[in-house]
């Protein structure tokens, strides 16, 4: 929630103190994860203190088809959002987050009427702590200059759809709870997104073979049943039957030019 100007310094100190205390508590119970590449939503989490073996945790498709989850808290009349990278365009609905916050927001609170929303945590401030001493859990902390969020994530192999709740027990401090199978040892892989070139190539190939099939079928029906023509029921059969010979002659002519040999073809 927005804080009064006169109380802002106190709120800032309180939120950051809470965040620091939380970090010191979880650090002794687990091990810090490290981002894989330049994204915060895919991290390598060590399976033991100082160990060389890590588990790759991928939360880039946390919501299934989306990279974020949301929860409406009826007692507070606020909707909470959670992602581990910046929210995609439109995830906030009509909430007017300042432009300088949109690219670094990973936790957000939106009013019921969606006329106002507040940045609760940033991508750049995230710290991941992994613990497998009593089941697999993950705790992610994130802060802003005046707010702090603690995200407690629990592994559940049967949680194919994540369960997410959120609340603000103290002003400026937020508790997120998430249950998902995406931090489990046998976590499902996130679907790979096809690149623009790959998807475009598939479309072109599909159009080509679809057009060829339509050409053959329509030619067969027209020549066989409408014109009742003799011979193979294929449009322009003479041209297509001569195509291999023309291609062969074309290659022969090209090789002759490359080798510097005299061509037997007369100019048009």
GUVEXSE-199989 format. One line per field, with one value per atom (N, C-alpha, C): residue number from 1; x, y, z; residue in three letters; atom name. Coordinates in pm, whole numbers, plus 50000, padded with zeros to 5 digits. Example, Ala and Ser with C-alpha at 12.3 -4.5 7.8 and 13.67 -1.06 7.14 Angstrom:
BEGIN
n <- [1	1	1	2	2	2]
east <- [51319	51230	51320	51285	51367	51290]
north <- [49431	49550	49670	49775	49894	50003]
up <- [50780	50780	50780	50708	50714	50787]
res <- [ala	ala	ala	ser	ser	ser]
atom <- [N	CA	C	N	CA	C]
END
This chain:
BEGIN
n <- [1	1	1	2	2	2	3	3	3	4	4	4	5	5	5	6	6	6	7	7	7	8	8	8	9	9	9	10	10	10	11	11	11	12	12	12	13	13	13	14	14	14	15	15	15	16	16	16	17	17	17	18	18	18	19	19	19	20	20	20	21	21	21	22	22	22	23	23	23	24	24	24	25	25	25	26	26	26	27	27	27	28	28	28	29	29	29	30	30	30	31	31	31	32	32	32	33	33	33	34	34	34	35	35	35	36	36	36	37	37	37	38	38	38	39	39	39	40	40	40	41	41	41	42	42	42	43	43	43	44	44	44	45	45	45	46	46	46	47	47	47	48	48	48	49	49	49	50	50	50	51	51	51	52	52	52	53	53	53	54	54	54	55	55	55	56	56	56	57	57	57	58	58	58	59	59	59	60	60	60	61	61	61	62	62	62	63	63	63	64	64	64	65	65	65	66	66	66	67	67	67	68	68	68	69	69	69	70	70	70	71	71	71	72	72	72	73	73	73	74	74	74	75	75	75	76	76	76	77	77	77	78	78	78	79	79	79	80	80	80	81	81	81	82	82	82	83	83	83	84	84	84	85	85	85	86	86	86	87	87	87	88	88	88	89	89	89	90	90	90	91	91	91	92	92	92	93	93	93	94	94	94	95	95	95	96	96	96	97	97	97	98	98	98	99	99	99	100	100	100	101	101	101	102	102	102	103	103	103	104	104	104	105	105	105	106	106	106	107	107	107	108	108	108	109	109	109	110	110	110	111	111	111	112	112	112	113	113	113	114	114	114	115	115	115	116	116	116	117	117	117	118	118	118	119	119	119	120	120	120	121	121	121	122	122	122	123	123	123	124	124	124	125	125	125	126	126	126	127	127	127	128	128	128	129	129	129	130	130	130	131	131	131	132	132	132	133	133	133	134	134	134	135	135	135	136	136	136	137	137	137	138	138	138	139	139	139	140	140	140	141	141	141	142	142	142	143	143	143	144	144	144	145	145	145	146	146	146	147	147	147	148	148	148	149	149	149	150	150	150	151	151	151	152	152	152	153	153	153	154	154	154	155	155	155	156	156	156	157	157	157	158	158	158	159	159	159	160	160	160	161	161	161	162	162	162	163	163	163	164	164	164	165	165	165	166	166	166	167	167	167	168	168	168	169	169	169	170	170	170	171	171	171	172	172	172	173	173	173	174	174	174	175	175	175	176	176	176	177	177	177	178	178	178	179	179	179	180	180	180	181	181	181	182	182	182	183	183	183	184	184	184	185	185	185	186	186	186	187	187	187	188	188	188	189	189	189	190	190	190	191	191	191	192	192	192	193	193	193	194	194	194	195	195	195	196	196	196	197	197	197	198	198	198	199	199	199	200	200	200	201	201	201	202	202	202	203	203	203	204	204	204	205	205	205	206	206	206	207	207	207	208	208	208	209	209	209	210	210	210	211	211	211	212	212	212	213	213	213	214	214	214	215	215	215	216	216	216	217	217	217	218	218	218	219	219	219	220	220	220	221	221	221	222	222	222	223	223	223	224	224	224	225	225	225	226	226	226	227	227	227	228	228	228	229	229	229	230	230	230	231	231	231	232	232	232	233	233	233	234	234	234	235	235	235	236	236	236	237	237	237	238	238	238	239	239	239	240	240	240	241	241	241	242	242	242	243	243	243	244	244	244	245	245	245	246	246	246	247	247	247	248	248	248	249	249	249	250	250	250	251	251	251	252	252	252	253	253	253	254	254	254	255	255	255	256	256	256	257	257	257	258	258	258	259	259	259	260	260	260	261	261	261	262	262	262	263	263	263	264	264	264	265	265	265	266	266	266	267	267	267	268	268	268]
east <- [50083	50000	50087	50041	50119	50139	50254	50285	50285	50236	50235	50377	50392	50524	50596	50525	50590	50644	50584	50627	50721	50751	50830	50964	51045	51176	51165	51068	51051	51008	50917	50871	50986	51069	51184	51275	51310	51400	51339	51209	51142	51142	51107	51098	51233	51338	51470	51525	51491	51534	51469	51339	51268	51329	51359	51417	51553	51636	51770	51760	51665	51648	51604	51514	51468	51581	51663	51775	51871	51898	51993	51938	51804	51744	51753	51713	51710	51849	51947	52081	52140	52105	52161	52090	51972	51894	51907	51970	51977	52099	52095	52211	52167	52248	52215	52222	52126	52123	52188	52224	52286	52211	52187	52115	52189	52110	52165	52151	52262	52256	52222	52151	52120	51978	51908	51771	51764	51676	51661	51562	51480	51378	51427	51555	51616	51745	51752	51867	51919	52049	52113	52126	52062	52061	52140	52246	52326	52246	52271	52199	52258	52376	52438	52533	52566	52656	52794	52839	52969	52977	52863	52862	52875	52915	52932	52809	52711	52591	52479	52414	52307	52181	52069	51942	51903	51871	51826	51677	51640	51500	51457	51356	51307	51166	51152	51021	50975	51030	50994	50853	50796	50657	50575	50593	50532	50382	50315	50170	50122	50208	50171	50197	50095	50111	50165	50177	50229	50347	50422	50541	50511	50384	50349	50222	50198	50074	50015	49886	49819	49720	49688	49595	49520	49387	49305	49277	49320	49296	49166	49058	48928	48925	49003	49000	49071	49162	49236	49189	49110	49065	49182	49286	49401	49433	49483	49534	49686	49746	49892	49943	50055	50118	50258	50302	50437	50497	50618	50698	50843	50930	51071	51156	51092	51150	51050	51083	50990	50859	50749	50619	50605	50537	50511	50413	50413	50325	50180	50105	49963	49931	50032	50006	49941	49959	49904	49763	49708	49578	49589	49504	49507	49584	49664	49735	49849	49854	49954	50087	50163	50298	50384	50466	50557	50647	50679	50759	50894	50951	51083	51078	50957	50944	50906	50849	50795	50901	51021	51122	51191	51166	51236	51141	51013	50914	50888	50902	50871	50761	50725	50611	50533	50400	50318	50186	50129	49999	49909	49789	49697	49566	49513	49385	49273	49160	49050	48997	48992	48941	49049	49170	49283	49321	49291	49330	49467	49518	49649	49718	49849	49926	50060	50119	50239	50346	50467	50580	50621	50623	50659	50801	50846	50979	51035	51166	51231	51305	51325	51401	51545	51602	51744	51776	51675	51702	51681	51639	51604	51724	51696	51792	51718	51773	51711	51787	51714	51772	51702	51780	51727	51755	51657	51674	51606	51681	51624	51640	51659	51679	51551	51436	51307	51206	51223	51147	51214	51171	51233	51154	51223	51162	51256	51199	51277	51221	51309	51265	51332	51249	51299	51261	51358	51331	51355	51275	51291	51243	51302	51271	51259	51206	51216	51272	51270	51322	51237	51110	51022	50940	50961	50881	50970	50923	50998	50900	50937	50853	50933	50869	50926	50836	50892	50818	50861	50771	50797	50738	50826	50784	50806	50703	50709	50690	50769	50757	50637	50557	50449	50440	50476	50479	50345	50236	50102	50050	50125	50079	50116	50046	50072	50029	49929	49888	49927	50005	50053	49941	49958	49869	49940	49879	49946	49854	49906	49834	49930	49875	49959	49882	49958	49897	50001	49950	50036	50013	50085	50062	50108	50213	50262	50283	50262	50275	50415	50422	50550	50614	50557	50611	50503	50542	50445	50489	50390	50416	50349	50428	50379	50402	50303	50318	50279	50366	50349	50379	50288	50310	50309	50414	50427	50517	50504	50594	50718	50731	50841	50973	50970	51097	51133	51049	51074	51187	51241	51352	51313	51191	51144	51049	51090	51006	50987	50868	50846	50922	50961	51032	50934	50979	50897	50898	50785	50781	50873	50945	51036	50957	50994	50927	50997	50920	50978	51016	51131	51175	51094	51102	51023	51061	51192	51237	51187	51193	51149	51001	50920	50776	50740	50810	50785	50819	50930	50970	50868	50815	50713	50589	50551	50433	50454	50574	50603	50599	50661	50661	50518	50438	50300	50220	50241	50170	50211	50342	50391	50328	50335	50283	50130	50065	49921	49877	49951	49919	49943	50053	50083	49975	49929	49823	49694	49658	49537	49547	49667	49690	49666	49720	49706	49562	49498	49361	49264	49274	49184	49208	49335	49365	49306	49315	49260	49109	49039	48893	48850	48914	48873	48897	49017	49051	48979	48960	48902	48751	48685	48539	48470	48538	48477	48513	48641	48683	48688	48690	48701	48814	48928	49043	49115	49178	49260	49398	49466	49600	49600	49718	49729	49651	49568	49485	49565	49665	49748	49756	49730	49741	49882	49889	50017	50114	50059	50139	50264	50250	50365	50478	50442	50545	50616	50535	50594	50679	50637	50714	50847	50854	50980	51070	51020	51095	51229	51239	51370	51475	51434	51529	51574	51479	51515	51609	51585	51673	51813	51821	51951	52027	51955	52018	52063	51985	52023	52152	52166	52290	52409	52385	52493	52540	52446	52480	52559	52514	52583	52725	52745	52879	52970	52911	52992	53045	52960	53002	53112	53093	53193	53328	53328	53452	53512	53439	53489	53469	53383	53356	53256	53263	53172	53034	52932	52795	52739	52657	52591	52458	52420	52293	52310	52208	52210	52139	52192	52124	51988	51895	51760	51761]
north <- [49881	50000	50125	50238	50360	50408	50464	50510	50660	50718	50864	50918	51037	51097	51112	51151	51176	51049	50934	50807	50731	50784	50711	50664	50752	50703	50586	50594	50486	50357	50368	50251	50187	50270	50218	50139	50197	50129	49999	50000	49881	49771	49805	49704	49642	49726	49674	49593	49631	49554	49416	49411	49283	49195	49255	49179	49122	49204	49158	49046	49058	48953	48823	48832	48712	48645	48726	48671	48598	48653	48590	48459	48449	48326	48215	48245	48140	48101	48190	48158	48041	48024	47915	47783	47785	47665	47613	47685	47641	47696	47692	47732	47826	47926	48027	47968	48005	47963	48071	48032	48127	48126	48244	48250	48175	48113	48048	48147	48200	48303	48437	48519	48655	48668	48556	48559	48512	48576	48537	48422	48389	48287	48145	48129	47997	47999	47913	47917	47777	47771	47647	47649	47552	47547	47426	47447	47335	47242	47111	47012	46994	47049	47041	47158	47189	47299	47271	47357	47341	47229	47166	47055	47103	47009	47041	47009	46941	46902	47001	47045	47144	47097	47148	47126	47254	47239	47354	47374	47490	47522	47629	47594	47682	47728	47855	47912	48010	47996	48088	48064	47947	47919	47886	47965	47940	47922	48005	47998	47905	47818	47729	47797	47864	47936	48077	48119	48252	48241	48349	48349	48402	48426	48484	48419	48439	48395	48515	48506	48616	48558	48639	48596	48717	48707	48813	48781	48870	48853	48926	48852	48918	49001	48966	49042	49176	49187	49312	49388	49319	49378	49420	49338	49360	49232	49250	49137	49142	49028	49019	48944	48992	48930	48885	48774	48724	48671	48713	48658	48661	48593	48595	48664	48711	48805	48918	49019	49132	49083	49142	49103	49132	49042	49071	49187	49248	49361	49321	49402	49376	49294	49244	49161	49240	49370	49452	49501	49465	49518	49667	49743	49888	49961	49890	49955	50043	50169	50263	50260	50151	50150	50253	50325	50418	50346	50412	50349	50301	50372	50333	50210	50161	50042	49918	49935	49822	49719	49762	49670	49592	49627	49561	49513	49496	49455	49305	49236	49094	49060	49154	49136	49266	49255	49375	49354	49465	49467	49563	49518	49602	49619	49740	49766	49696	49673	49598	49667	49798	49871	49890	49840	49846	49990	50083	50221	50254	50165	50189	50056	50054	49934	49976	49887	49921	49814	49858	49769	49720	49587	49530	49473	49422	49362	49371	49374	49391	49263	49251	49138	49145	49263	49278	49251	49258	49237	49093	49006	48869	48792	48715	48618	48486	48379	48246	48160	48097	48005	47869	47767	47632	47543	47460	47372	47238	47128	46996	46908	46968	46892	46826	46884	46828	46852	46776	46807	46922	46950	47057	47186	47289	47421	47524	47635	47745	47874	47960	48089	48199	48286	48398	48527	48613	48744	48850	48954	49068	49193	49304	49428	49545	49655	49786	49879	50008	50101	50107	50063	50074	49949	49841	49721	49596	49487	49361	49246	49151	49034	48908	48813	48681	48581	48505	48406	48267	48195	48058	47962	47882	47791	47648	47565	47425	47333	47226	47124	47034	47012	46914	46851	46722	46655	46657	46666	46663	46801	46904	47042	47085	47027	47063	47207	47252	47392	47455	47562	47618	47675	47663	47726	47845	47962	48085	48168	48212	48304	48414	48528	48641	48727	48794	48883	48985	49087	49190	49189	49103	49095	49220	49284	49409	49509	49636	49739	49738	49722	49721	49584	49482	49346	49253	49168	49084	48939	48850	48707	48643	48579	48504	48356	48272	48128	48062	47973	47911	47762	47680	47536	47496	47427	47393	47271	47203	47090	47135	47265	47312	47326	47309	47308	47167	47069	46931	46871	46759	46694	46653	46599	46557	46662	46786	46895	46885	46914	46914	47028	47008	47113	47217	47340	47446	47428	47450	47436	47537	47491	47579	47665	47792	47885	47885	47860	47858	47999	48013	48142	48185	48313	48366	48299	48275	48212	48071	47994	47856	47844	47922	47916	47962	48063	48109	48003	47930	47823	47711	47675	47571	47612	47738	47788	47781	47822	47819	47678	47584	47444	47389	47424	47378	47431	47559	47617	47548	47518	47454	47317	47231	47096	47096	47189	47199	47241	47337	47381	47271	47194	47084	46978	46946	46845	46893	47019	47074	47074	47104	47107	46969	46865	46729	46680	46705	46657	46728	46862	46935	46898	46873	46831	46696	46605	46471	46478	46552	46560	46627	46737	46812	46732	46674	46603	46469	46402	46268	46272	46364	46359	46471	46584	46695	46688	46688	46683	46541	46442	46302	46282	46345	46342	46208	46170	46050	46081	45978	45998	46029	46054	46082	46206	46199	46314	46413	46477	46575	46700	46816	46942	46955	46998	47025	46906	46787	46666	46668	46719	46722	46808	46923	47009	46941	46882	46818	46697	46620	46503	46540	46660	46704	46777	46802	46879	46816	46682	46625	46649	46635	46658	46804	46896	47038	47074	47015	47041	46988	46869	46811	46898	46948	47036	47167	47217	47339	47324	47212	47186	47172	47100	47080	47214	47303	47434	47517	47511	47588	47538	47406	47350	47386	47390	47424	47567	47659	47798	47809	47738	47742	47690	47585	47525	47600	47702	47778	47709	47611	47540	47615	47590	47657	47596	47680	47630	47604	47498	47464	47537	47619	47691	47819	47851	47974	48083	48204	48314	48344	48384	48418	48549]
up <- [50000	50000	50000	49946	49949	50091	50122	50258	50265	50376	50390	50386	50333	50316	50449	50553	50681	50745	50708	50765	50674	50557	50458	50509	50575	50622	50719	50810	50906	50836	50739	50665	50588	50528	50452	50543	50657	50751	50800	50829	50880	50775	50651	50546	50517	50509	50480	50597	50719	50835	50835	50802	50793	50686	50572	50461	50500	50564	50605	50707	50800	50901	50837	50741	50671	50596	50532	50456	50549	50664	50756	50809	50822	50872	50768	50642	50542	50497	50509	50462	50537	50666	50744	50716	50652	50628	50486	50397	50258	50189	50057	49977	49866	49843	49743	49603	49519	49379	49294	49173	49079	48947	48890	48762	48652	48563	48444	48329	48282	48180	48242	48166	48213	48264	48284	48333	48477	48555	48695	48715	48613	48634	48606	48569	48555	48638	48740	48830	48860	48888	48930	49082	49148	49294	49342	49421	49470	49560	49546	49624	49763	49787	49920	49936	50060	50089	50030	49940	49878	49776	49743	49648	49504	49417	49275	49192	49252	49179	49207	49100	49114	49043	49087	49021	48946	48819	48741	48765	48816	48841	48741	48663	48557	48591	48625	48656	48549	48428	48319	48267	48296	48255	48379	48483	48612	48604	48525	48513	48404	48355	48245	48113	48060	47934	47957	48083	48114	48210	48222	48307	48447	48478	48608	48664	48792	48856	48929	48959	49030	49131	49231	49337	49389	49393	49451	49596	49685	49828	49864	49891	49914	50041	50142	50266	50253	50156	50135	50011	49925	49799	49711	49710	49624	49547	49426	49348	49351	49380	49386	49263	49210	49095	49133	49071	49095	48965	48938	48828	48875	48802	48840	48735	48631	48537	48521	48446	48429	48369	48413	48363	48215	48141	48000	47987	47873	47847	47868	47944	47964	48087	48158	48276	48388	48390	48496	48467	48352	48315	48295	48362	48346	48453	48532	48641	48590	48636	48584	48659	48645	48701	48629	48699	48632	48531	48423	48317	48368	48465	48515	48605	48639	48723	48644	48525	48451	48414	48382	48333	48446	48572	48682	48790	48756	48856	48847	48961	48963	49064	49150	49241	49245	49240	49230	49301	49347	49414	49338	49302	49224	49299	49296	49361	49284	49353	49292	49168	49169	49052	48944	48971	48877	48838	48926	48901	48958	49041	49102	49128	49109	49141	49197	49276	49350	49330	49305	49291	49430	49448	49578	49578	49466	49459	49318	49309	49179	49137	49008	48953	49002	48999	49032	49178	49267	49411	49455	49365	49404	49460	49565	49619	49640	49583	49590	49690	49782	49879	49866	49832	49808	49929	49968	50083	50053	50065	50045	50168	50285	50408	50456	50426	50467	50356	50247	50127	50054	49936	49857	49874	49920	49933	49873	49836	49779	49838	49884	49936	49855	49800	49719	49788	49811	49867	49761	49767	49674	49745	49712	49782	49684	49737	49673	49781	49757	49857	49982	49974	50091	50119	50042	50060	50050	50109	50106	50089	50002	49975	50004	50075	50095	50024	49930	49853	49900	49967	50010	49907	49844	49739	49786	49773	49817	49697	49695	49590	49617	49514	49518	49380	49370	49240	49170	49245	49186	49149	49185	49160	49018	48921	48781	48753	48827	48822	48955	48955	49082	49168	49299	49396	49457	49449	49489	49578	49693	49780	49824	49866	49907	50006	50093	50190	50238	50306	50365	50516	50591	50736	50811	50762	50820	50709	50739	50639	50579	50447	50378	50368	50436	50429	50372	50278	50207	50211	50226	50227	50107	50022	49909	49938	49910	49924	49792	49745	49615	49625	49574	49567	49420	49376	49234	49219	49104	49076	49000	48976	48893	48968	49100	49173	49218	49183	49222	49138	49187	49117	48976	48961	48830	48772	48775	48726	48575	48525	48379	48314	48189	48116	48066	48063	48002	47851	47786	47640	47574	47472	47400	47303	47299	47210	47075	46971	46837	46795	46734	46684	46565	46534	46423	46293	46272	46149	46137	46249	46245	46216	46284	46262	46122	46072	45936	45833	45856	45764	45760	45877	45882	45805	45817	45745	45593	45548	45404	45350	45425	45381	45378	45479	45481	45363	45330	45215	45085	45072	44949	44929	45031	45016	45009	45081	45069	44930	44873	44736	44634	44653	44559	44565	44686	44702	44634	44658	44597	44445	44392	44248	44187	44251	44198	44207	44321	44340	44246	44237	44148	44002	43964	43827	43795	43891	43870	43851	43938	43930	43800	43764	43645	43517	43503	43379	43368	43482	43478	43464	43538	43545	43468	43446	43373	43225	43195	43054	43000	43091	43052	42952	42985	42894	42904	42792	42788	42847	42895	42948	43095	43149	43293	43332	43439	43482	43566	43505	43573	43487	43547	43472	43413	43285	43218	43230	43201	43217	43129	43005	42915	42972	43031	43087	43205	43296	43414	43376	43273	43233	43170	43111	43050	43150	43272	43370	43408	43432	43466	43359	43232	43123	43116	43141	43138	43253	43369	43483	43453	43395	43361	43262	43162	43063	43126	43221	43289	43368	43440	43513	43417	43307	43210	43153	43122	43068	43171	43299	43404	43425	43427	43445	43329	43209	43092	43101	43151	43166	43271	43386	43493	43445	43361	43312	43194	43148	43033	42901	42895	42771	42685	42557	42465	42473	42481	42491	42353	42340	42216	42199	42303	42296	42218	42136	42058	42138	42135	42208	42148	42234	42185	42108]
res <- [unk	unk	unk	unk	unk	unk	unk	unk	unk	unk	unk	unk	unk	unk	unk	unk	unk	unk	unk	unk	unk	unk	unk	unk	unk	unk	unk	unk	unk	unk	unk	unk	unk	unk	unk	unk	unk	unk	unk	unk	unk	unk	unk	unk	unk	unk	unk	unk	unk	unk	unk	unk	unk	unk	unk	unk	unk	unk	unk	unk	unk	unk	unk	unk	unk	unk	unk	unk	unk	unk	unk	unk	unk	unk	unk	unk	unk	unk	unk	unk	unk	unk	unk	unk	unk	unk	unk	unk	unk	unk	unk	unk	unk	unk	unk	unk	unk	unk	unk	unk	unk	unk	unk	unk	unk	unk	unk	unk	unk	unk	unk	unk	unk	unk	unk	unk	unk	unk	unk	unk	unk	unk	unk	unk	unk	unk	unk	unk	unk	unk	unk	unk	unk	unk	unk	unk	unk	unk	unk	unk	unk	unk	unk	unk	unk	unk	unk	unk	unk	unk	unk	unk	unk	unk	unk	unk	unk	unk	unk	unk	unk	unk	unk	unk	unk	unk	unk	unk	unk	unk	unk	unk	unk	unk	unk	unk	unk	unk	unk	unk	unk	unk	unk	unk	unk	unk	unk	unk	unk	unk	unk	unk	unk	unk	unk	unk	unk	unk	unk	unk	unk	unk	unk	unk	unk	unk	unk	unk	unk	unk	unk	unk	unk	unk	unk	unk	unk	unk	unk	unk	unk	unk	unk	unk	unk	unk	unk	unk	unk	unk	unk	unk	unk	unk	unk	unk	unk	unk	unk	unk	unk	unk	unk	unk	unk	unk	unk	unk	unk	unk	unk	unk	unk	unk	unk	unk	unk	unk	unk	unk	unk	unk	unk	unk	unk	unk	unk	unk	unk	unk	unk	unk	unk	unk	unk	unk	unk	unk	unk	unk	unk	unk	unk	unk	unk	unk	unk	unk	unk	unk	unk	unk	unk	unk	unk	unk	unk	unk	unk	unk	unk	unk	unk	unk	unk	unk	unk	unk	unk	unk	unk	unk	unk	unk	unk	unk	unk	unk	unk	unk	unk	unk	unk	unk	unk	unk	unk	unk	unk	unk	unk	unk	unk	unk	unk	unk	unk	unk	unk	unk	unk	unk	unk	unk	unk	unk	unk	unk	unk	unk	unk	unk	unk	unk	unk	unk	unk	unk	unk	unk	unk	unk	unk	unk	unk	unk	unk	unk	unk	unk	unk	unk	unk	unk	unk	unk	unk	unk	unk	unk	unk	unk	unk	unk	unk	unk	unk	unk	unk	unk	unk	unk	unk	unk	unk	unk	unk	unk	unk	unk	unk	unk	unk	unk	unk	unk	unk	unk	unk	unk	unk	unk	unk	unk	unk	unk	unk	unk	unk	unk	unk	unk	unk	unk	unk	unk	unk	unk	unk	unk	unk	unk	unk	unk	unk	unk	unk	unk	unk	unk	unk	unk	unk	unk	unk	unk	unk	unk	unk	unk	unk	unk	unk	unk	unk	unk	unk	unk	unk	unk	unk	unk	unk	unk	unk	unk	unk	unk	unk	unk	unk	unk	unk	unk	unk	unk	unk	unk	unk	unk	unk	unk	unk	unk	unk	unk	unk	unk	unk	unk	unk	unk	unk	unk	unk	unk	unk	unk	unk	unk	unk	unk	unk	unk	unk	unk	unk	unk	unk	unk	unk	unk	unk	unk	unk	unk	unk	unk	unk	unk	unk	unk	unk	unk	unk	unk	unk	unk	unk	unk	unk	unk	unk	unk	unk	unk	unk	unk	unk	unk	unk	unk	unk	unk	unk	unk	unk	unk	unk	unk	unk	unk	unk	unk	unk	unk	unk	unk	unk	unk	unk	unk	unk	unk	unk	unk	unk	unk	unk	unk	unk	unk	unk	unk	unk	unk	unk	unk	unk	unk	unk	unk	unk	unk	unk	unk	unk	unk	unk	unk	unk	unk	unk	unk	unk	unk	unk	unk	unk	unk	unk	unk	unk	unk	unk	unk	unk	unk	unk	unk	unk	unk	unk	unk	unk	unk	unk	unk	unk	unk	unk	unk	unk	unk	unk	unk	unk	unk	unk	unk	unk	unk	unk	unk	unk	unk	unk	unk	unk	unk	unk	unk	unk	unk	unk	unk	unk	unk	unk	unk	unk	unk	unk	unk	unk	unk	unk	unk	unk	unk	unk	unk	unk	unk	unk	unk	unk	unk	unk	unk	unk	unk	unk	unk	unk	unk	unk	unk	unk	unk	unk	unk	unk	unk	unk	unk	unk	unk	unk	unk	unk	unk	unk	unk	unk	unk	unk	unk	unk	unk	unk	unk	unk	unk	unk	unk	unk	unk	unk	unk	unk	unk	unk	unk	unk	unk	unk	unk	unk	unk	unk	unk	unk	unk	unk	unk	unk	unk	unk	unk	unk	unk	unk	unk	unk	unk	unk	unk	unk	unk	unk	unk	unk	unk	unk	unk	unk	unk	unk	unk	unk	unk	unk	unk	unk	unk	unk	unk	unk	unk	unk	unk	unk	unk	unk	unk	unk	unk	unk	unk	unk	unk	unk	unk	unk	unk	unk	unk	unk	unk	unk	unk	unk	unk	unk	unk	unk	unk	unk	unk	unk	unk	unk	unk	unk	unk	unk	unk	unk	unk	unk	unk	unk	unk]
atom <- [N	CA	C	N	CA	C	N	CA	C	N	CA	C	N	CA	C	N	CA	C	N	CA	C	N	CA	C	N	CA	C	N	CA	C	N	CA	C	N	CA	C	N	CA	C	N	CA	C	N	CA	C	N	CA	C	N	CA	C	N	CA	C	N	CA	C	N	CA	C	N	CA	C	N	CA	C	N	CA	C	N	CA	C	N	CA	C	N	CA	C	N	CA	C	N	CA	C	N	CA	C	N	CA	C	N	CA	C	N	CA	C	N	CA	C	N	CA	C	N	CA	C	N	CA	C	N	CA	C	N	CA	C	N	CA	C	N	CA	C	N	CA	C	N	CA	C	N	CA	C	N	CA	C	N	CA	C	N	CA	C	N	CA	C	N	CA	C	N	CA	C	N	CA	C	N	CA	C	N	CA	C	N	CA	C	N	CA	C	N	CA	C	N	CA	C	N	CA	C	N	CA	C	N	CA	C	N	CA	C	N	CA	C	N	CA	C	N	CA	C	N	CA	C	N	CA	C	N	CA	C	N	CA	C	N	CA	C	N	CA	C	N	CA	C	N	CA	C	N	CA	C	N	CA	C	N	CA	C	N	CA	C	N	CA	C	N	CA	C	N	CA	C	N	CA	C	N	CA	C	N	CA	C	N	CA	C	N	CA	C	N	CA	C	N	CA	C	N	CA	C	N	CA	C	N	CA	C	N	CA	C	N	CA	C	N	CA	C	N	CA	C	N	CA	C	N	CA	C	N	CA	C	N	CA	C	N	CA	C	N	CA	C	N	CA	C	N	CA	C	N	CA	C	N	CA	C	N	CA	C	N	CA	C	N	CA	C	N	CA	C	N	CA	C	N	CA	C	N	CA	C	N	CA	C	N	CA	C	N	CA	C	N	CA	C	N	CA	C	N	CA	C	N	CA	C	N	CA	C	N	CA	C	N	CA	C	N	CA	C	N	CA	C	N	CA	C	N	CA	C	N	CA	C	N	CA	C	N	CA	C	N	CA	C	N	CA	C	N	CA	C	N	CA	C	N	CA	C	N	CA	C	N	CA	C	N	CA	C	N	CA	C	N	CA	C	N	CA	C	N	CA	C	N	CA	C	N	CA	C	N	CA	C	N	CA	C	N	CA	C	N	CA	C	N	CA	C	N	CA	C	N	CA	C	N	CA	C	N	CA	C	N	CA	C	N	CA	C	N	CA	C	N	CA	C	N	CA	C	N	CA	C	N	CA	C	N	CA	C	N	CA	C	N	CA	C	N	CA	C	N	CA	C	N	CA	C	N	CA	C	N	CA	C	N	CA	C	N	CA	C	N	CA	C	N	CA	C	N	CA	C	N	CA	C	N	CA	C	N	CA	C	N	CA	C	N	CA	C	N	CA	C	N	CA	C	N	CA	C	N	CA	C	N	CA	C	N	CA	C	N	CA	C	N	CA	C	N	CA	C	N	CA	C	N	CA	C	N	CA	C	N	CA	C	N	CA	C	N	CA	C	N	CA	C	N	CA	C	N	CA	C	N	CA	C	N	CA	C	N	CA	C	N	CA	C	N	CA	C	N	CA	C	N	CA	C	N	CA	C	N	CA	C	N	CA	C	N	CA	C	N	CA	C	N	CA	C	N	CA	C	N	CA	C	N	CA	C	N	CA	C	N	CA	C	N	CA	C	N	CA	C	N	CA	C	N	CA	C	N	CA	C	N	CA	C	N	CA	C	N	CA	C	N	CA	C	N	CA	C	N	CA	C	N	CA	C	N	CA	C	N	CA	C	N	CA	C	N	CA	C	N	CA	C	N	CA	C	N	CA	C	N	CA	C	N	CA	C	N	CA	C	N	CA	C	N	CA	C	N	CA	C	N	CA	C	N	CA	C	N	CA	C	N	CA	C	N	CA	C	N	CA	C	N	CA	C	N	CA	C	N	CA	C	N	CA	C	N	CA	C	N	CA	C	N	CA	C	N	CA	C	N	CA	C	N	CA	C	N	CA	C	N	CA	C	N	CA	C	N	CA	C	N	CA	C	N	CA	C	N	CA	C	N	CA	C	N	CA	C	N	CA	C	N	CA	C	N	CA	C	N	CA	C	N	CA	C	N	CA	C	N	CA	C	N	CA	C]
END
